[in-house]
Amino acid sequence: MIIALIIRGVTLEGAMTGIEYFILKINTDKLKDLETWVDAANQVYFCLSISQGGLYTLGRHNSFNYNHQRTSTIVAILDGFTGILAGLAIFSVLGYMSNKTGIEVKDLAVGGPGLSFIGI
């Protein structure tokens, strides 16, 4: 589904403006802010905790020597990759909206839960 949203998003007029903002306009001052790191940690715990119940349930079917560390690393890497893909999908649509409305992407990307539903 996210691949379909990315394909649709990048085909929109002005999508590259949003993607350039997502990739190139990094606010390094936010990296010094403790609240940014707390929010990032909360996001990681939320994303990775959703599947924990199922993993505990299905884990009993694994062999004794199953490599849990490798699987955990793969899940964490895939979670980060999915976040990047979601950013591409959302910011391509924000670039389109910026192109149509004349409002800059930085003013459109104000955050909050509403930003999740912008591409739908």
CYANA upper distance limits for C-alpha pairs under 8 A (distance plus 0.5 A):
  1 MET  CA      5 LEU  CA      6.88
  2 ILE  CA      6 ILE  CA      6.69
  2 ILE  CA     85 LEU  CA      7.71
  2 ILE  CA     86 ALA  CA      7.31
  2 ILE  CA     89 ALA  CA      7.65
  3 ILE  CA      7 ILE  CA      6.65
  3 ILE  CA     85 LEU  CA      8.34
  4 ALA  CA      8 ARG  CA      6.61
  5 LEU  CA      9 GLY  CA      6.35
  5 LEU  CA     89 ALA  CA      6.26
  5 LEU  CA    119 GLY  CA      7.80
  6 ILE  CA     10 VAL  CA      6.53
  6 ILE  CA     85 LEU  CA      8.08
  6 ILE  CA     88 LEU  CA      7.00
  6 ILE  CA     89 ALA  CA      4.98
  6 ILE  CA     92 SER  CA      8.00
  7 ILE  CA     11 THR  CA      6.91
  8 ARG  CA     12 LEU  CA      7.30
  9 GLY  CA     15 ALA  CA      7.06
  9 GLY  CA     89 ALA  CA      6.50
  9 GLY  CA     90 ILE  CA      8.29
  9 GLY  CA     92 SER  CA      5.62
  9 GLY  CA     93 VAL  CA      5.85
  9 GLY  CA     96 TYR  CA      8.48
  9 GLY  CA    119 GLY  CA      8.33
 10 VAL  CA     15 ALA  CA      5.89
 10 VAL  CA     16 MET  CA      7.63
 10 VAL  CA     89 ALA  CA      8.33
 10 VAL  CA     92 SER  CA      6.22
 10 VAL  CA     93 VAL  CA      8.24
 11 THR  CA     15 ALA  CA      7.63
 12 LEU  CA     92 SER  CA      8.20
 12 LEU  CA     93 VAL  CA      7.91
 12 LEU  CA     96 TYR  CA      6.55
 13 GLU  CA     96 TYR  CA      6.18
 13 GLU  CA     99 ASN  CA      7.74
 14 GLY  CA     18 GLY  CA      7.85
 14 GLY  CA     92 SER  CA      8.30
 14 GLY  CA     95 GLY  CA      5.74
 14 GLY  CA     96 TYR  CA      5.16
 14 GLY  CA     97 MET  CA      8.43
 14 GLY  CA     98 SER  CA      7.93
 14 GLY  CA     99 ASN  CA      5.87
 15 ALA  CA     19 ILE  CA      6.89
 15 ALA  CA     91 PHE  CA      7.94
 15 ALA  CA     92 SER  CA      4.82
 15 ALA  CA     93 VAL  CA      6.66
 15 ALA  CA     94 LEU  CA      7.71
 15 ALA  CA     95 GLY  CA      4.94
 15 ALA  CA     96 TYR  CA      5.47
 16 MET  CA     20 GLU  CA      6.38
 16 MET  CA     92 SER  CA      7.00
 16 MET  CA     95 GLY  CA      6.96
 17 THR  CA     21 TYR  CA      6.76
 17 THR  CA     92 SER  CA      7.99
 17 THR  CA     95 GLY  CA      5.43
 17 THR  CA     96 TYR  CA      8.29
 17 THR  CA    105 VAL  CA      8.21
 18 GLY  CA     22 PHE  CA      6.70
 18 GLY  CA     91 PHE  CA      5.19
 18 GLY  CA     92 SER  CA      5.47
 18 GLY  CA     93 VAL  CA      7.64
 18 GLY  CA     94 LEU  CA      6.07
 18 GLY  CA     95 GLY  CA      4.20
 18 GLY  CA     96 TYR  CA      7.81
 18 GLY  CA     98 SER  CA      8.39
 18 GLY  CA    105 VAL  CA      6.80
 19 ILE  CA     23 ILE  CA      6.65
 19 ILE  CA     88 LEU  CA      6.76
 19 ILE  CA     91 PHE  CA      6.03
 19 ILE  CA     92 SER  CA      5.93
 19 ILE  CA     95 GLY  CA      7.52
 20 GLU  CA     24 LEU  CA      5.93
 20 GLU  CA     25 LYS  CA      7.69
 21 TYR  CA     25 LYS  CA      5.49
 21 TYR  CA     26 ILE  CA      8.48
 21 TYR  CA     91 PHE  CA      8.18
 21 TYR  CA    105 VAL  CA      7.68
 21 TYR  CA    106 LYS  CA      8.32
 22 PHE  CA     26 ILE  CA      8.10
 22 PHE  CA     87 GLY  CA      7.68
 22 PHE  CA     88 LEU  CA      7.87
 22 PHE  CA     91 PHE  CA      6.84
 27 ASN  CA     31 LEU  CA      8.03
 28 THR  CA     32 LYS  CA      7.81
 29 ASP  CA     33 ASP  CA      7.61
 30 LYS  CA     36 THR  CA      6.96
 31 LEU  CA     36 THR  CA      7.18
 31 LEU  CA     37 TRP  CA      8.01
 32 LYS  CA     36 THR  CA      8.50
 33 ASP  CA     37 TRP  CA      7.66
 34 LEU  CA     38 VAL  CA      6.82
 35 GLU  CA     39 ASP  CA      6.58
 36 THR  CA     40 ALA  CA      6.66
 37 TRP  CA     41 ALA  CA      6.62
 38 VAL  CA     42 ASN  CA      6.68
 39 ASP  CA     43 GLN  CA      6.69
 40 ALA  CA     44 VAL  CA      6.79
 41 ALA  CA     45 TYR  CA      6.69
 42 ASN  CA     46 PHE  CA      6.54
 43 GLN  CA     47 CYS  CA      6.54
 44 VAL  CA     48 LEU  CA      6.53
 45 TYR  CA     49 SER  CA      6.25
 46 PHE  CA     50 ILE  CA      7.05
 47 CYS  CA     79 ASP  CA      7.89
 48 LEU  CA     52 GLN  CA      7.75
 48 LEU  CA     76 ALA  CA      7.94
 48 LEU  CA     79 ASP  CA      8.05
 51 SER  CA     55 LEU  CA      6.74
 52 GLN  CA     56 TYR  CA      6.63
 53 GLY  CA     57 THR  CA      6.79
 54 GLY  CA     58 LEU  CA      6.53
 55 LEU  CA     59 GLY  CA      6.06
 56 TYR  CA     60 ARG  CA      7.66
 58 LEU  CA     62 ASN  CA      8.05
 62 ASN  CA     66 TYR  CA      6.68
 67 ASN  CA     71 THR  CA      7.18
 68 HIS  CA     72 SER  CA      6.56
 69 GLN  CA     73 THR  CA      6.69
 70 ARG  CA     74 ILE  CA      6.73
 71 THR  CA     75 VAL  CA      6.69
 72 SER  CA     76 ALA  CA      6.72
 73 THR  CA     77 ILE  CA      6.68
 74 ILE  CA     78 LEU  CA      6.56
 75 VAL  CA     79 ASP  CA      6.58
 76 ALA  CA     80 GLY  CA      6.92
 77 ILE  CA     81 PHE  CA      6.71
 78 LEU  CA     82 THR  CA      6.51
 79 ASP  CA     83 GLY  CA      6.85
 80 GLY  CA     84 ILE  CA      6.98
 81 PHE  CA     85 LEU  CA      6.79
 82 THR  CA     86 ALA  CA      6.59
 83 GLY  CA     87 GLY  CA      6.70
 84 ILE  CA     88 LEU  CA      6.84
 85 LEU  CA     89 ALA  CA      6.80
 86 ALA  CA     90 ILE  CA      6.67
 87 GLY  CA     91 PHE  CA      6.35
 88 LEU  CA     92 SER  CA      6.40
 89 ALA  CA     93 VAL  CA      7.16
 89 ALA  CA    119 GLY  CA      7.74
 90 ILE  CA     94 LEU  CA      6.76
 90 ILE  CA    115 LEU  CA      8.22
 90 ILE  CA    116 SER  CA      7.95
 90 ILE  CA    118 ILE  CA      7.39
 90 ILE  CA    119 GLY  CA      6.47
 91 PHE  CA     95 GLY  CA      6.53
 92 SER  CA     96 TYR  CA      6.96
 93 VAL  CA     97 MET  CA      6.69
 93 VAL  CA    118 ILE  CA      7.84
 93 VAL  CA    119 GLY  CA      6.47
 94 LEU  CA     98 SER  CA      6.49
 94 LEU  CA    105 VAL  CA      6.75
 94 LEU  CA    108 LEU  CA      7.37
 94 LEU  CA    109 ALA  CA      7.84
 94 LEU  CA    118 ILE  CA      8.34
 95 GLY  CA     99 ASN  CA      6.64
 95 GLY  CA    105 VAL  CA      6.73
 96 TYR  CA    100 LYS  CA      6.76
 97 MET  CA    101 THR  CA      6.46
 97 MET  CA    102 GLY  CA      8.48
 97 MET  CA    103 ILE  CA      8.40
 98 SER  CA    102 GLY  CA      5.85
 98 SER  CA    103 ILE  CA      5.56
 98 SER  CA    104 GLU  CA      6.04
 98 SER  CA    105 VAL  CA      6.17
 98 SER  CA    108 LEU  CA      7.87
 99 ASN  CA    103 ILE  CA      7.99
103 ILE  CA    107 ASP  CA      7.16
103 ILE  CA    108 LEU  CA      7.50
104 GLU  CA    108 LEU  CA      7.07
105 VAL  CA    109 ALA  CA      6.52
106 LYS  CA    110 VAL  CA      7.73
109 ALA  CA    115 LEU  CA      7.76
110 VAL  CA    115 LEU  CA      8.27
111 GLY  CA    115 LEU  CA      6.26
112 GLY  CA    116 SER  CA      8.38
113 PRO  CA    117 PHE  CA      8.12
114 GLY  CA    118 ILE  CA      7.28
